[in-house]
Amino acid sequence: MGLVIFGASGDLTMRKLIPSLYSLLQAKRVPKSFFVLGVARTEYSDEAFRTYLKEKLQEHLKDEEKDTETVSLFLSHIHYHTMDPAEEKDYNGLKSKLLELDEVYNNPANYIFYLSTPPNLYGIIPKHLSAVNLNAKGNGAGIEENIRRIIIEKPFGYDLESAHELNLIYEEAFTENQLYRIDHYLGKETVQNIMALRFSNGIFEPLWNRRYIDRIEVTAVENLGIEKRGGFYDNVGALRDMVQNHLIQLLALVTMEPPAVFNAKTFRDEVLKVYQSLRPLSPQDIRTNVIRGQYTASKANNERQLKGYREEEKVNPQSRTETYVAIKVAIDNWRWGGVPFYIRTGKQMPTKVTEIVVHFRKTPHSLFGDAPANALIIRIQPNEGVALKFDMKTPGSGFDVQQVSMDFTYNKLGGVPSGDAYSRLLEDCMRGDATLFTRSDAVEASWTYFTPILKAWEQDEKIPLHGYPAGTWGPKMADQIINDGYSWTNPCKNLTDTDLYCEL
């Protein structure tokens, strides 16, 4: 099987794809006919490209993963082809190169094409592949069941209209079961564990509804700015970069109905139903239940000066791009009617954390004062694990109650690694398992919900962009979208022992 990486000289290929493919080969989880063909405009010979990759592998692999013999074996499966992916005339040369490699590796014309390119090529490459018949499952040589798949990196469009246009292009060149829209969040072990937690434990599923759950928070924040991605980020913003894909997928996993059987179709059907159940936001909802912010310069903890977003490299000094978004979401179905969901993401927060907090309803009558309500924390990163908060009597006289934690963290599994998200998803694609990849209808359903927000921000100058000092938890206005006097759960970096200390 040949993996063709368009944009092979780019950052994503070096940081994620090559180390992940190396890990798969090291674990002997690739086909015997496996090879990688890097494609880009930069001029490289096979040997020069392998030398460059060897340096990058040493930089990105963990010490325990470095094995001189395995590195040499892996690099021997790497090849390079110089071409311009935007030029249709160059694709005949690509096809000839693939046929040569098929002979070397005894590969029956099975190819996966990975679009690790700027998004402006996402609609061009599929057309050019189709023009030289590299999309088809038959190659005219009597082989009828070739594997031809294409992996597409996000963003899957910039709004509903562009996403729909891209879907039409893909549908002309490929069938839906050949399309693999990759989102590394769904490759994370702890994200997949949300389904096991919900659907394998009889103690949780009976409580997983509006009768017992008061509200749910989904938080994904970082303690870094945009670093050197200003040119990219200033045209994207937090909603497109994080909310429309990562956060709404986490929300879907927490709220979806259990599939009748677990396979790609039934799982993705249930995700789609969640997206279709999102209550559309009215213009008034967008003004009151959607808060956007942008970090400003500050001195974090009185120690070091942090830049404001508009001071970052390649950012417009008058930019109104949001680096923070908080949204109150409603899901209109029988399970979740009346339960508010709060999702937020932000740059330059006090810590880097991704987690889901399920707040259960309080007891109907409290015998021991205002005892805290139970909560279940599902930590995606760091300190991956789960913590259940419940109330116990403090030792001594009287009946004072305090909240304690029962927790599980992945580091308690005897050192078993949770695995790399890209390795998992690349292997799934090779096996033809599309469960953890996003389907066309889900992409459009998600954009149907979020596009009105983007249009309102573009058209209504009265919708504020709130500033917040870098190193804080975002605009104060975000607290006002939470009902009944509650506030956001501002998490510590440490999942456990938070009653003793809070690491940021």
Summary of the structure (lengths in Angstrom):
residues: 504
radius of gyration: 24.4
end to end distance: 44.8
largest distance: 84.8
contacts: 1559
relative contact order: 0.13
helix: 38%
strand: 21%
